[in-house]
Amino acid sequence: MTNPIANMPAEETIRAALRNVIDPEVGMNVVDLGLIYGIEIGADRVRVAMTMTTPACPMGAMITENAREAIQDVAPDGINIIVDLVWDPPWSAERMSPHAKQHFGWS
């Protein structure tokens, strides 16, 4: 019997794919912005918990769909991809990578 998780992408592969998802309002990827709160890989699914910089973000639906599509590009066919939009804990600029902070002049 084969291990179904063996065919699943590694967390770093998923994170790399998510670096291609840009928040168009600020022009930075969702990983460096600190919007990715968690990545869970199961036998038949990938679940990502992410947030937006504000609950009022008008691009939230588009960004979460772009994230789902980015994961789909690196995952095997037929798996369930779930992108949960969460608000707890609230996002803050402290979650940004050093690269993003430098880009915005915050370091």
Buried (B, 14 or more C-beta within 10 A) or exposed (E): EEEEEEEBBEEEBBBBBBEBBBBEEEEBBBBBBBBBBEBEBEEEEBBBBBBBBEEEBEBBEEBBEBBBBBBBEBBEEEBEBBBEBBEEEEBEEEBBBEEBBEBBEEE
